[in-house]
Each structure stands twice: as C-alpha cells, then as structure tokens.
Amino acid sequence: MNNKMGETRHFSLSSDAPESAEDIIHVVYQALKAKGHDPIMQMVGYIISGDPTYITSYNNARSLIRRLERDEILEEFVRFYINEHER
C-alpha cells in the first residue's frame, strides 16, 4: 500500500489561466472555432439554456465558461457592443 495516502496533495492552476470575463470569453471563442463550431451560436445556446454541453471541453473551455455567471457573460457582450458602437 502507498505510504503517501494520508498526505495532502497540492496542485495549482496555471498562472496563465484567464481570469477576466473578457479573457475567458476569448479563450472559449477560440476553442469553439478550433473545433469547427459556430462560436456565436454555441455561446448564445449556453447563455439561453445554461447547458454547458454547448461549450466544448477542448482547451478547458467548458470549465472556464462555468467560472462566470451567464449574466456576467451577457453583460460583457453588451459592454463590448456599446463601447464599439458609441457615437
């Protein structure tokens, strides 16, 4: 039997893991695109339904998107849209 069973194991997330909503959305978008999906439609499906299977697990995208509340994602989209179209 392994003598290390009672020891606490430590792990850390990569320090280059995206933290901001903007960065997470970008990583998820790129992962969906890389897998041949329509990223916009997949993200809309996720926002509307809350079903994480709309997001690929490739490149840890599904785990990342679940760090955000759906309203946070929508807020980021609206903020971006307004900033890009402000007159």
All heavy atoms as an XYZ file, in Angstrom:
713
protein
N       0.846     -1.175      0.000
C       0.000      0.000      0.000
C       0.890      1.238      0.000
O       1.954      1.252      0.588
C      -0.929     -0.021      1.205
C      -1.882      1.157      1.218
S      -3.141      0.970      2.470
C      -4.472      0.445      1.419
N       0.421      2.293     -0.609
C       1.171      3.525     -0.745
C       1.187      4.282      0.579
O       0.157      4.567      1.161
C       0.532      4.385     -1.842
C       1.372      5.584     -2.197
O       2.295      5.945     -1.484
N       1.041      6.187     -3.318
N       2.378      4.628      1.065
C       2.516      5.359      2.328
C       2.085      6.806      2.214
O       1.918      7.487      3.211
C       3.962      5.292      2.821
C       4.325      3.904      3.310
O       3.437      3.098      3.602
N       5.600      3.624      3.382
N       1.912      7.305      1.019
C       1.560      8.707      0.817
C       0.049      8.945      0.814
O      -0.395     10.051      0.570
C       2.158      9.215     -0.490
C       3.663      9.222     -0.485
C       4.199      9.824     -1.755
C       5.715      9.862     -1.701
N       6.270     10.597     -2.809
N      -0.745      7.948      1.093
C      -2.204      8.081      1.053
C      -2.712      9.131      2.034
O      -3.663      9.825      1.760
C      -2.889      6.742      1.339
C      -2.742      5.735      0.228
S      -3.618      6.221     -1.245
C      -5.286      5.911     -0.732
N      -2.082      9.283      3.186
C      -2.544     10.216      4.196
C      -2.035     11.636      4.002
O      -2.457     12.547      4.698
N      -1.136     11.817      3.041
C      -0.568     13.143      2.816
C      -1.492     13.998      1.962
O      -2.205     13.501      1.116
C       0.788     13.020      2.114
C       1.838     12.372      2.979
C       3.176     12.275      2.266
O       3.364     12.959      1.236
O       4.013     11.504      2.739
N      -1.458     15.283      2.214
C      -2.241     16.224      1.422
C      -1.515     16.494      0.122
O      -0.313     16.742      0.114
C      -2.429     17.557      2.177
O      -3.100     17.275      3.408
C      -3.229     18.553      1.358
N      -2.244     16.415     -0.953
C      -1.663     16.722     -2.252
C      -2.017     18.146     -2.620
O      -3.112     18.609     -2.383
C      -2.202     15.782     -3.324
C      -1.757     14.374     -3.116
C      -2.236     13.525     -4.228
N      -1.808     12.167     -4.022
C      -1.866     11.236     -4.929
N      -2.369     11.504     -6.111
N      -1.453     10.029     -4.669
N      -1.085     18.835     -3.208
C      -1.286     20.216     -3.616
C      -1.216     20.306     -5.130
O      -0.413     19.632     -5.758
C      -0.214     21.132     -3.019
C      -0.238     21.176     -1.533
N      -1.097     21.990     -0.844
C       0.472     20.499     -0.597
C      -0.920     21.820      0.442
N       0.032     20.917      0.624
N      -2.067     21.120     -5.669
C      -1.972     21.435     -7.086
C      -2.323     22.895     -7.254
O      -2.975     23.491     -6.415
C      -2.878     20.546     -7.945
C      -4.335     20.830     -7.784
C      -4.974     21.699     -8.664
C      -5.072     20.257     -6.772
C      -6.319     21.975     -8.526
C      -6.421     20.530     -6.633
C      -7.039     21.392     -7.500
N      -1.846     23.448     -8.322
C      -2.162     24.848     -8.576
C      -2.597     24.999    -10.014
O      -2.181     24.236    -10.890
C      -0.950     25.737     -8.308
O       0.100     25.393     -9.176
N      -3.449     25.984    -10.232
C      -3.856     26.300    -11.582
C      -2.729     27.051    -12.260
O      -1.966     27.762    -11.616
C      -5.122     27.168    -11.574
C      -6.359     26.515    -11.004
C      -7.496     27.530    -10.930
C      -6.766     25.329    -11.841
N      -2.654     26.892    -13.532
C      -1.636     27.587    -14.292
C      -1.771     29.092    -14.070
O      -2.871     29.630    -14.075
C      -1.808     27.259    -15.775
O      -0.926     28.023    -16.546
N      -0.660     29.744    -13.878
C      -0.707     31.182    -13.631
C      -1.135     31.951    -14.871
O      -1.465     33.119    -14.783
C       0.655     31.673    -13.153
O       1.624     31.439    -14.157
N      -1.120     31.305    -16.029
C      -1.550     31.980    -17.249
C      -3.023     31.698    -17.576
O      -3.495     32.031    -18.641
C      -0.655     31.599    -18.426
C      -0.655     30.108    -18.725
O      -1.100     29.326    -17.866
O      -0.188     29.729    -19.811
N      -3.739     31.105    -16.609
C      -5.166     30.848    -16.809
C      -5.908     32.185    -16.863
O      -5.652     33.070    -16.056
C      -5.721     29.989    -15.682
N      -6.814     32.335    -17.821
C      -7.557     33.604    -17.927
C      -8.412     33.854    -16.696
O      -9.007     32.935    -16.149
C      -8.417     33.419    -19.171
C      -8.462     31.962    -19.419
C      -7.248     31.363    -18.795
N      -8.455     35.093    -16.276
C      -9.210     35.468    -15.078
C     -10.400     36.361    -15.397
O     -11.456     36.212    -14.820
C      -8.292     36.175    -14.078
C      -7.200     35.297    -13.505
C      -7.720     34.184    -12.614
O      -8.743     34.399    -11.932
O      -7.111     33.114    -12.615
N     -10.219     37.306    -16.299
C     -11.290     38.266    -16.582
C     -12.336     37.626    -17.493
O     -12.051     36.683    -18.237
C     -10.720     39.523    -17.253
O     -10.312     39.235    -18.576
N     -13.538     38.169    -17.436
C     -14.615     37.689    -18.308
C     -14.197     37.821    -19.770
O     -14.415     36.904    -20.575
C     -15.901     38.461    -18.035
N     -13.576     38.936    -20.094
C     -13.127     39.169    -21.474
C     -12.154     38.077    -21.931
O     -12.290     37.521    -23.027
C     -12.459     40.538    -21.567
C     -11.937     40.869    -22.947
C     -11.225     42.212    -22.999
O     -11.140     42.911    -21.969
O     -10.752     42.550    -24.093
N     -11.191     37.743    -21.094
C     -10.205     36.729    -21.444
C     -10.826     35.338    -21.547
O     -10.504     34.562    -22.456
C      -9.063     36.708    -20.426
C      -8.197     37.954    -20.486
O      -8.245     38.682    -21.503
O      -7.477     38.215    -19.505
N     -11.710     35.016    -20.627
C     -12.379     33.714    -20.650
C     -13.213     33.578    -21.915
O     -13.155     32.553    -22.604
C     -13.230     33.506    -19.382
C     -12.312     33.308    -18.177
C     -14.191     32.325    -19.542
C     -13.017     33.295    -16.836
N     -13.979     34.600    -22.250
C     -14.803     34.561    -23.454
C     -13.930     34.375    -24.685
O     -14.260     33.599    -25.590
C     -15.687     35.819    -23.556
C     -16.754     35.780    -22.465
C     -16.315     35.953    -24.942
C     -17.485     37.084    -22.255
N     -12.798     35.054    -24.731
C     -11.889     34.936    -25.872
C     -11.354     33.501    -26.007
O     -11.347     32.941    -27.105
C     -10.731     35.922    -25.737
C      -9.776     35.862    -26.871
N     -10.068     36.358    -28.118
C      -8.527     35.332    -26.956
C      -9.041     36.135    -28.923
N      -8.097     35.519    -28.237
N     -10.928     32.899    -24.902
C     -10.413     31.529    -24.928
C     -11.505     30.555    -25.375
O     -11.269     29.665    -26.195
C      -9.842     31.123    -23.551
C      -9.555     29.633    -23.486
C      -8.585     31.928    -23.249
N     -12.706     30.728    -24.839
C     -13.825     29.856    -25.205
C     -14.158     30.020    -26.684
O     -14.353     29.033    -27.402
C     -15.058     30.132    -24.314
C     -16.294     29.414    -24.828
C     -14.756     29.735    -22.873
N     -14.196     31.246    -27.161
C     -14.457     31.525    -28.579
C     -13.438     30.802    -29.460
O     -13.803     30.137    -30.425
C     -14.415     33.037    -28.823
C     -14.638     33.411    -30.270
C     -15.921     33.654    -30.746
C     -13.572     33.511    -31.156
C     -16.131     33.988    -32.072
C     -13.776     33.835    -32.485
C     -15.053     34.073    -32.945
O     -15.263     34.382    -34.261
N     -12.168     30.933    -29.115
C     -11.108     30.304    -29.912
C     -11.218     28.780    -29.888
O     -10.993     28.116    -30.897
C      -9.724     30.766    -29.426
C      -9.430     32.227    -29.689
C      -9.483     32.582    -31.173
O      -9.088     31.812    -32.035
N      -9.997     33.762    -31.462
N     -11.569     28.217    -28.745
C     -11.715     26.761    -28.638
C     -12.873     26.266    -29.494
O     -12.756     25.245    -30.189
C     -11.920     26.359    -27.175
N     -14.002     26.978    -29.450
C     -15.153     26.595    -30.267
C     -14.818     26.687    -31.753
O     -15.145     25.792    -32.535
C     -16.358     27.479    -29.936
C     -17.015     27.207    -28.585
C     -17.910     28.369    -28.185
C     -17.786     25.903    -28.614
N     -14.146     27.746    -32.123
C     -13.745     27.949    -33.515
C     -12.787     26.842    -33.967
O     -12.934     26.294    -35.060
C     -13.095     29.326    -33.647
C     -12.889     29.790    -35.046
C     -12.396     31.235    -35.027
C     -12.033     31.682    -36.418
N     -11.498     33.044    -36.418
N     -11.823     26.505    -33.122
C     -10.839     25.466    -33.443
C     -11.497     24.109    -33.666
O     -11.018     23.301    -34.469
C      -9.793     25.371    -32.334
N     -12.591     23.863    -32.970
C     -13.290     22.579    -33.109
C     -14.336     22.592    -34.223
O     -15.067     21.627    -34.411
C     -13.933     22.178    -31.782
C     -12.933     21.899    -30.665
C     -11.858     20.902    -31.052
C     -12.322     19.486    -30.886
N     -11.287     18.515    -31.242
N     -14.416     23.708    -34.961
C     -15.316     23.770    -36.108
C     -16.737     24.179    -35.786
O     -17.625     24.036    -36.627
N     -16.972     24.683    -34.594
C     -18.313     25.123    -34.205
C     -18.513     26.593    -34.569
O     -17.548     27.329    -34.769
C     -18.512     24.975    -32.697
C     -18.372     23.573    -32.202
N     -19.258     22.571    -32.521
C     -17.428     23.008    -31.410
C     -18.877     21.443    -31.942
N     -17.763     21.681    -31.265
N     -19.758     27.013    -34.608
C     -20.078     28.431    -34.759
C     -20.056     29.013    -33.346
O     -21.001     28.811    -32.575
C     -21.451     28.594    -35.396
C     -21.892     30.042    -35.551
O     -21.281     30.928    -34.917
O     -22.845     30.282    -36.294
N     -18.986     29.726    -32.984
C     -18.839     30.181    -31.593
C     -19.983     31.055    -31.100
O     -20.398     30.920    -29.944
C     -17.534     30.973    -31.606
C     -16.806     30.515    -32.812
C     -17.845     30.110    -33.801
N     -20.495     31.920    -31.950
C     -21.575     32.814    -31.530
C     -22.819     32.002    -31.176
O     -23.409     32.174    -30.101
C     -21.894     33.865    -32.614
C     -20.650     34.693    -32.960
C     -23.073     34.734    -32.197
C     -20.055     35.464    -31.806
N     -23.215     31.103    -32.069
C     -24.426     30.311    -31.820
C     -24.263     29.397    -30.604
O     -25.202     29.220    -29.825
C     -24.793     29.488    -33.055
C     -25.209     30.350    -34.241
S     -26.524     31.545    -33.858
C     -27.872     30.476    -33.471
N     -23.074     28.848    -30.409
C     -22.852     27.976    -29.260
C     -22.923     28.767    -27.952
O     -23.509     28.316    -26.978
C     -21.501     27.270    -29.379
C     -21.409     26.290    -30.529
C     -22.478     25.221    -30.495
O     -23.341     25.192    -31.356
N     -22.431     24.349    -29.519
N     -22.335     29.955    -27.953
C     -22.386     30.775    -26.737
C     -23.801     31.253    -26.455
O     -24.227     31.283    -25.298
C     -21.429     31.958    -26.847
C     -19.982     31.568    -26.718
S     -18.972     33.050    -26.658
C     -17.361     32.365    -26.870
N     -24.539     31.619    -27.495
C     -25.939     32.015    -27.312
C     -26.731     30.849    -26.733
O     -27.514     31.021    -25.792
C     -26.558     32.511    -28.641
C     -28.073     32.633    -28.525
C     -25.940     33.842    -29.050
N     -26.522     29.658    -27.263
C     -27.202     28.473    -26.731
C     -26.897     28.261    -25.260
O     -27.782     27.953    -24.463
N     -25.641     28.450    -24.897
C     -25.250     28.302    -23.495
C     -25.895     29.370    -22.620
O     -26.428     29.072    -21.547
C     -23.724     28.359    -23.352
C     -23.285     28.366    -21.914
C     -23.444     27.235    -21.123
C     -22.750     29.499    -21.333
C     -23.077     27.236    -19.790
C     -22.375     29.514    -20.004
C     -22.539     28.378    -19.230
O     -22.181     28.383    -17.909
N     -25.874     30.609    -23.071
C     -26.443     31.701    -22.273
C     -27.941     31.492    -22.063
O     -28.459     31.668    -20.964
C     -26.169     33.067    -22.927
C     -24.680     33.401    -22.831
C     -26.996     34.165    -22.273
C     -24.258     34.572    -23.687
N     -28.643     31.096    -23.110
C     -30.092     30.911    -23.017
C     -30.459     29.709    -22.147
O     -31.328     29.799    -21.291
C     -30.715     30.770    -24.420
C     -30.632     32.114    -25.143
C     -32.160     30.278    -24.348
C     -31.017     32.049    -26.613
N     -29.769     28.595    -22.362
C     -30.172     27.357    -21.695
C     -29.432     27.053    -20.396
O     -29.961     26.349    -19.536
C     -29.963     26.177    -22.645
O     -28.568     25.930    -22.814
N     -28.192     27.532    -20.298
C     -27.373     27.168    -19.149
C     -26.754     25.790    -19.281
O     -26.064     25.313    -18.380
N     -26.968     25.144    -20.414
C     -26.446     23.798    -20.650
C     -24.981     23.885    -21.076
O     -24.676     24.375    -22.164
C     -27.277     23.117    -21.735
C     -26.850     21.682    -22.001
O     -25.848     21.210    -21.418
O     -27.532     21.022    -22.815
N     -24.063     23.415    -20.247
C     -22.635     23.551    -20.558
C     -22.183     22.725    -21.764
O     -21.096     22.960    -22.284
C     -21.939     23.091    -19.278
C     -22.924     22.278    -18.556
C     -24.286     22.780    -18.955
N     -23.007     21.789    -22.226
C     -22.589     20.985    -23.379
C     -22.578     21.789    -24.674
O     -22.085     21.309    -25.685
C     -23.454     19.722    -23.548
O     -24.816     20.093    -23.737
C     -23.323     18.814    -22.338
N     -23.096     23.001    -24.647
C     -22.964     23.880    -25.805
C     -21.510     24.313    -25.989
O     -21.125     24.772    -27.053
C     -23.830     25.139    -25.658
C     -25.255     24.949    -26.071
C     -26.236     24.674    -25.129
C     -25.626     25.051    -27.410
C     -27.556     24.510    -25.506
C     -26.938     24.887    -27.799
C     -27.896     24.611    -26.843
O     -29.203     24.446    -27.228
N     -20.714     24.201    -24.940
C     -19.320     24.631    -24.962
C     -18.424     23.402    -24.969
O     -18.566     22.512    -24.135
C     -18.989     25.524    -23.743
C     -19.978     26.683    -23.610
C     -17.550     26.013    -23.807
C     -20.030     27.637    -24.793
N     -17.490     23.378    -25.903
C     -16.564     22.255    -25.998
C     -15.678     22.174    -24.755
O     -15.398     23.190    -24.110
C     -15.666     22.398    -27.256
O     -14.796     21.278    -27.356
C     -14.837     23.659    -27.232
N     -15.241     20.980    -24.447
C     -14.297     20.816    -23.342
C     -12.856     21.017    -23.828
O     -11.937     21.077    -23.012
C     -14.461     19.444    -22.685
O     -14.266     18.423    -23.643
N     -12.692     21.147    -25.131
C     -11.370     21.381    -25.713
C     -10.729     22.623    -25.093
O     -11.376     23.649    -24.915
C     -11.509     21.550    -27.232
C     -10.225     21.902    -27.940
C      -9.223     20.942    -28.120
C     -10.010     23.179    -28.432
C      -8.053     21.266    -28.767
C      -8.834     23.507    -29.082
C      -7.854     22.537    -29.245
O      -6.685     22.861    -29.879
N      -9.450     22.498    -24.768
C      -8.673     23.610    -24.200
C      -9.296     24.133    -22.891
O      -9.172     25.308    -22.569
C      -8.517     24.732    -25.228
C      -7.306     25.597    -24.971
O      -6.379     25.178    -24.299
N      -7.314     26.794    -25.507
N     -10.010     23.257    -22.190
C     -10.615     23.581    -20.891
C     -11.696     24.662    -20.979
O     -12.036     25.310    -19.991
C      -9.523     23.995    -19.898
C      -9.903     23.718    -18.474
O     -10.682     22.821    -18.180
N      -9.362     24.498    -17.564
N     -12.261     24.853    -22.171
C     -13.229     25.929    -22.398
C     -14.484     25.777    -21.539
O     -14.980     26.763    -20.994
C     -13.604     25.996    -23.876
N     -14.997     24.571    -21.415
C     -16.228     24.370    -20.639
C     -16.014     24.717    -19.168
O     -16.850     25.361    -18.540
C     -16.722     22.929    -20.779
C     -18.087     22.697    -20.181
C     -18.602     21.307    -20.410
N     -18.757     21.055    -21.834
C     -18.729     19.848    -22.381
N     -18.544     18.781    -21.636
N     -18.892     19.702    -23.678
N     -14.895     24.314    -18.641
C     -14.579     24.648    -17.248
C     -14.427     26.147    -17.061
O     -14.890     26.700    -16.066
C     -13.268     23.973    -16.871
O     -13.410     23.126    -15.811
N     -13.776     26.780    -18.011
C     -13.567     28.225    -17.915
C     -14.885     28.987    -17.945
O     -15.115     29.869    -17.131
C     -12.672     28.711    -19.059
C     -11.201     28.352    -18.967
C     -10.487     28.730    -20.257
C     -10.559     29.040    -17.772
N     -15.754     28.648    -18.902
C     -17.009     29.399    -19.059
C     -17.886     29.255    -17.817
O     -18.618     30.166    -17.461
C     -17.763     28.991    -20.345
C     -18.751     30.073    -20.773
C     -18.502     27.686    -20.173
C     -18.148     31.250    -21.435
N     -17.759     28.136    -17.129
C     -18.571     27.913    -15.946
C     -18.076     28.704    -14.739
O     -18.755     28.777    -13.721
C     -18.659     26.421    -15.639
C     -19.440     25.707    -16.753
C     -19.584     24.261    -16.526
N     -20.687     24.062    -15.583
C     -20.967     22.902    -15.040
N     -20.239     21.853    -15.300
N     -21.967     22.798    -14.211
N     -16.921     29.349    -14.850
C     -16.445     30.244    -13.795
C     -17.267     31.531    -13.757
O     -17.266     32.245    -12.760
C     -14.986     30.627    -14.025
C     -14.010     29.521    -13.788
C     -12.617     30.059    -13.978
N     -11.638     29.002    -13.891
C     -10.358     29.184    -14.089
N      -9.900     30.392    -14.382
N      -9.522     28.186    -14.001
N     -17.923     31.810    -14.873
C     -18.712     33.038    -14.992
C     -20.191     32.723    -14.884
O     -20.646     31.676    -15.353
C     -18.462     33.701    -16.353
C     -17.034     34.057    -16.712
C     -16.954     34.511    -18.159
C     -16.499     35.125    -15.775
N     -20.930     33.636    -14.296
C     -22.388     33.536    -14.335
C     -22.825     33.939    -15.735
O     -22.176     34.762    -16.388
C     -23.015     34.468    -13.292
C     -22.682     34.109    -11.857
C     -23.290     32.782    -11.429
O     -24.384     32.426    -11.939
O     -22.672     32.111    -10.593
N     -23.932     33.397    -16.184
C     -24.401     33.730    -17.536
C     -24.704     35.209    -17.684
O     -24.450     35.788    -18.738
C     -25.616     32.876    -17.909
C     -25.228     31.411    -18.098
C     -26.394     30.557    -18.491
N     -27.331     30.478    -17.374
C     -28.613     30.216    -17.488
N     -29.172     30.018    -18.662
N     -29.380     30.148    -16.427
N     -25.198     35.844    -16.636
C     -25.463     37.280    -16.740
C     -24.167     38.079    -16.861
O     -24.135     39.135    -17.496
C     -26.333     37.781    -15.594
C     -25.704     37.638    -14.226
O     -24.923     36.684    -14.021
O     -25.998     38.465    -13.349
N     -23.077     37.575    -16.293
C     -21.779     38.236    -16.463
C     -21.326     38.187    -17.926
O     -20.758     39.153    -18.432
C     -20.698     37.560    -15.616
C     -20.809     37.762    -14.126
C     -19.714     37.007    -13.414
O     -19.913     35.812    -13.104
O     -18.653     37.602    -13.172
N     -21.570     37.061    -18.563
C     -21.204     36.905    -19.975
C     -22.015     37.871    -20.820
O     -21.472     38.588    -21.662
C     -21.424     35.451    -20.439
C     -20.549     34.493    -19.632
C     -21.145     35.315    -21.944
C     -20.923     33.040    -19.790
N     -23.306     37.900    -20.581
C     -24.183     38.802    -21.321
C     -23.788     40.259    -21.088
O     -23.734     41.059    -22.027
C     -25.635     38.562    -20.913
C     -26.708     39.250    -21.718
C     -26.559     38.962    -23.204
C     -28.076     38.829    -21.222
N     -23.474     40.587    -19.852
C     -23.036     41.943    -19.523
C     -21.771     42.309    -20.306
O     -21.651     43.420    -20.821
C     -22.770     42.031    -18.022
C     -22.361     43.388    -17.535
C     -22.104     43.394    -16.027
O     -22.829     42.701    -15.283
O     -21.171     44.092    -15.622
N     -20.848     41.369    -20.408
C     -19.607     41.622    -21.151
C     -19.896     41.841    -22.633
O     -19.310     42.728    -23.263
C     -18.637     40.446    -20.969
C     -17.263     40.691    -21.511
C     -16.501     41.803    -20.808
O     -16.719     42.049    -19.607
O     -15.674     42.443    -21.485
N     -20.814     41.060    -23.190
C     -21.184     41.234    -24.601
C     -21.814     42.609    -24.837
O     -21.488     43.296    -25.796
C     -22.164     40.151    -25.058
C     -21.552     38.784    -25.220
C     -22.361     37.660    -25.178
C     -20.197     38.611    -25.411
C     -21.820     36.394    -25.343
C     -19.642     37.359    -25.570
C     -20.458     36.239    -25.529
N     -22.722     43.000    -23.965
C     -23.388     44.299    -24.118
C     -22.376     45.428    -23.960
O     -22.369     46.381    -24.747
C     -24.563     44.448    -23.125
C     -25.108     45.861    -23.124
C     -25.660     43.436    -23.454
N     -21.507     45.317    -22.970
C     -20.486     46.342    -22.754
C     -19.608     46.498    -23.998
O     -19.338     47.605    -24.462
C     -19.619     45.994    -21.549
C     -18.547     47.032    -21.252
C     -17.673     46.691    -20.054
N     -18.459     46.651    -18.816
C     -18.727     45.544    -18.121
N     -18.266     44.383    -18.524
N     -19.448     45.600    -17.028
N     -19.174     45.380    -24.547
C     -18.336     45.411    -25.745
C     -19.085     46.057    -26.911
O     -18.556     46.926    -27.601
C     -17.885     44.002    -26.129
C     -17.087     43.969    -27.398
C     -15.748     44.311    -27.388
C     -17.673     43.603    -28.595
C     -15.007     44.292    -28.553
C     -16.949     43.587    -29.765
C     -15.603     43.934    -29.751
N     -20.327     45.656    -27.102
C     -21.137     46.191    -28.200
C     -21.295     47.713    -28.065
O     -21.089     48.448    -29.032
C     -22.499     45.506    -28.237
C     -23.351     45.999    -29.377
C     -23.239     45.445    -30.644
C     -24.252     47.060    -29.204
C     -24.000     45.909    -31.704
C     -25.008     47.544    -30.249
C     -24.881     46.954    -31.499
O     -25.629     47.430    -32.551
N     -21.655     48.154    -26.882
C     -21.846     49.585    -26.653
C     -20.541     50.351    -26.862
O     -20.525     51.388    -27.533
C     -22.400     49.855    -25.230
C     -23.796     49.234    -25.071
C     -22.418     51.340    -24.902
C     -24.834     49.756    -26.028
N     -19.450     49.843    -26.316
C     -18.158     50.519    -26.486
C     -17.743     50.601    -27.946
O     -17.167     51.603    -28.374
C     -17.067     49.820    -25.680
C     -17.213     50.034    -24.195
O     -17.866     50.978    -23.763
N     -16.620     49.170    -23.416
N     -18.049     49.590    -28.716
C     -17.681     49.569    -30.129
C     -18.587     50.470    -30.983
O     -18.204     50.898    -32.052
C     -17.720     48.151    -30.681
C     -16.602     47.274    -30.165
C     -15.241     47.762    -30.617
O     -15.047     48.034    -31.815
O     -14.332     47.865    -29.751
N     -19.804     50.715    -30.491
C     -20.778     51.467    -31.304
C     -21.163     52.810    -30.709
O     -22.118     53.430    -31.160
C     -22.022     50.601    -31.525
C     -21.722     49.407    -32.363
N     -21.333     48.219    -31.826
C     -21.722     49.252    -33.712
C     -21.113     47.352    -32.797
N     -21.338     47.951    -33.942
N     -20.423     53.252    -29.708
C     -20.699     54.548    -29.127
C     -20.402     55.644    -30.136
O     -19.433     55.560    -30.885
C     -19.826     54.756    -27.866
C     -20.623     55.078    -26.676
C     -19.736     55.181    -25.436
O     -18.517     55.352    -25.555
O     -20.309     55.060    -24.357
N     -21.213     56.638    -30.144
C     -21.018     57.719    -31.124
C     -20.390     58.922    -30.487
O     -20.427     59.232    -29.413
C     -22.341     58.103    -31.737
C     -22.875     56.954    -32.551
C     -24.228     57.291    -33.089
N     -24.748     56.059    -33.683
C     -25.358     56.015    -34.815
N     -25.559     57.086    -35.495
N     -25.797     54.885    -35.295
